[in-house]
Amino acid sequence: MTENIQLEIAKLNDIDGILALQELYLVSNLSEEEKASGFVTTPFSTPQLTEVIGQQGLFIAKDNTKIIAYIFAGGWDFFNQWPIFNYMTTLFPNLKFLDFDITTTNSFQYGPICIHKEYRGKGLITPLFEFMRINIVQRYPLALTFINKTNIPSTKAHTEKLKWTIIADFQFNNNNYFILAYDMNKPVI
């Protein structure tokens, strides 16, 4: 199923397909049963997508012309428009990962990542992540993200398949999150 898939840096004409995929898996659009398969929590608008595309920070997978997956990779200056990211950066001085002094200049916010359910569990996450990694590592040596503790499929995919490390946890808006880190100089494949 993955033989026809192309990995690309998103362009402006991909926005409609990205928004369509986002709508399918946005947590606010899902039932409790559907959430058990994984979800994304941050909704992006067309102007926000335009901005991150301009920064070459949005990576997609297409099956023919249909967008079936995306990964965001943006600097903290882009993500600071959401309160949870501002809060997370206040935790940086107390975080430890390998030999990194974690800062907003040597790290970026990875995610959200979204993969259409028909393509999950088929190995797409690894080449898509590696494609993003190769295109971002010159800008940032360290990736950070957070995952809602109730999003077990995402936690397992990142820690087991991609070998991310859980380095801390925090609470925000009555939700519990893990903070994960990844050394971008380390190939995943």
C-alpha positions in Angstrom: 0.0 0.0 0.0 2.9 2.4 0.6 4.6 1.9 -2.8 2.7 4.8 -4.5 3.3 7.3 -1.7 5.3 10.4 -2.3 6.9 12.5 0.6 7.0 16.2 0.0 7.5 19.5 1.7 4.0 21.1 1.7 3.1 23.8 -0.8 0.3 26.3 -0.7 -1.9 24.2 -3.1 -1.8 21.4 -0.5 -3.7 23.4 2.1 -7.2 22.1 1.3 -6.0 18.5 1.5 -4.3 19.2 4.9 -7.4 20.8 6.3 -9.5 17.9 5.1 -7.2 15.4 6.9 -7.1 17.5 10.0 -10.9 17.6 10.2 -11.1 13.8 10.1 -8.9 13.4 13.3 -9.3 16.6 15.2 -10.1 15.6 18.8 -13.1 17.9 19.0 -14.7 16.1 16.0 -14.3 12.6 17.4 -16.4 10.3 19.7 -14.7 8.7 22.7 -14.5 5.5 20.8 -12.8 7.2 17.8 -10.3 9.0 20.1 -9.0 5.6 21.2 -7.4 5.2 17.7 -5.4 8.5 18.1 -6.2 12.2 17.4 -4.8 15.6 16.9 -5.5 18.4 19.3 -4.3 21.6 17.6 -6.5 22.9 14.8 -4.7 25.0 12.2 -6.3 27.7 10.0 -5.5 28.6 6.4 -3.3 31.6 7.5 -1.4 29.4 10.0 -0.8 26.8 7.4 0.3 29.4 5.0 2.8 30.7 7.5 4.3 27.3 8.4 4.5 26.3 4.7 6.4 29.6 4.1 8.9 28.4 6.7 9.2 25.0 5.0 8.0 23.4 8.2 5.1 21.2 7.0 5.8 17.7 5.6 3.2 15.6 3.8 2.7 12.1 2.4 0.5 11.7 -0.7 -1.0 8.6 -2.2 -1.3 9.8 -5.8 -2.8 13.3 -5.2 -4.6 12.6 -1.9 -2.8 13.9 1.3 -2.8 10.9 3.7 -0.4 12.2 6.4 1.3 15.3 7.7 4.0 16.4 10.2 4.4 19.9 11.5 7.9 21.1 12.4 8.0 24.7 13.5 10.0 27.1 15.6 8.7 28.2 19.0 8.0 31.7 17.6 5.4 30.1 15.3 3.8 27.9 18.0 3.8 30.6 20.7 0.4 31.7 19.5 -1.1 28.8 21.5 -0.9 29.0 25.3 0.1 25.4 25.8 3.4 25.9 23.9 4.2 29.0 25.8 3.7 27.1 29.0 5.8 24.2 27.8 8.8 26.5 27.0 8.8 27.7 30.6 9.6 24.2 31.6 12.8 24.0 29.4 15.3 25.1 32.1 14.3 22.1 34.2 14.3 19.5 31.4 17.2 17.1 30.7 17.9 15.2 27.6 21.3 13.8 26.7 23.8 16.6 26.7 21.4 19.3 25.4 20.8 22.6 27.1 17.2 22.8 26.0 16.3 26.2 24.5 13.9 27.7 22.1 16.7 28.3 19.6 18.2 24.8 19.5 14.9 22.9 19.5 11.6 23.0 17.6 8.1 21.8 18.2 7.5 18.6 16.3 3.9 17.9 15.5 1.2 17.4 15.3 1.5 14.4 13.1 -1.6 12.9 11.5 -1.8 9.7 9.5 -5.1 8.7 7.8 -6.4 5.6 9.6 -6.2 3.5 6.4 -2.5 4.0 6.4 -1.7 3.5 10.1 0.3 0.5 11.1 1.8 0.1 7.6 5.2 1.6 8.3 4.5 5.1 7.0 5.5 7.0 10.1 9.1 6.0 9.9 9.9 7.3 6.3 7.7 10.4 6.8 9.6 11.2 10.1 13.0 10.5 8.4 12.0 12.8 5.5 11.2 15.6 7.9 14.3 14.9 10.0 16.6 15.2 7.0 15.0 18.5 6.0 15.0 20.1 9.5 18.3 18.8 11.2 20.4 21.7 9.7 18.1 24.2 11.5 17.5 22.4 14.8 19.5 19.6 16.5 16.7 18.8 19.0 13.0 18.0 18.5 10.5 18.3 21.3 6.8 17.5 21.5 4.0 16.7 23.9 1.4 14.0 23.7 -1.8 13.8 25.7 -1.4 10.8 28.1 -4.8 9.5 26.9 -3.4 9.3 23.3 -1.8 5.9 23.8 -1.5 5.1 20.1 0.6 8.2 19.5 2.8 7.6 22.6 3.5 4.0 21.5 4.2 5.0 17.9 6.7 7.7 19.0 8.5 5.7 21.8 8.5 2.3 20.1 8.7 2.9 16.4 10.6 6.2 16.3 12.5 5.8 19.6 11.6 9.2 21.1 12.4 9.6 24.9 9.8 10.7 27.4 11.7 13.3 29.5 8.9 14.8 31.6 5.2 15.3 32.0 3.0 18.3 32.8 -0.6 19.3 33.3 -2.4 22.0 31.3 -6.1 22.8 31.1 -7.0 19.7 33.1 -5.1 17.4 30.7 -2.0 15.4 31.4 0.8 15.3 28.9 4.2 13.7 28.3 7.1 15.7 27.0 9.2 13.8 24.5 12.6 14.6 23.0 14.5 13.3 19.9 18.1 13.9 18.8 17.7 15.0 15.2 21.2 13.9 14.3 20.1 10.3 14.8 18.6 8.7 11.7 15.5 6.7 12.4 16.1 4.3 9.5 
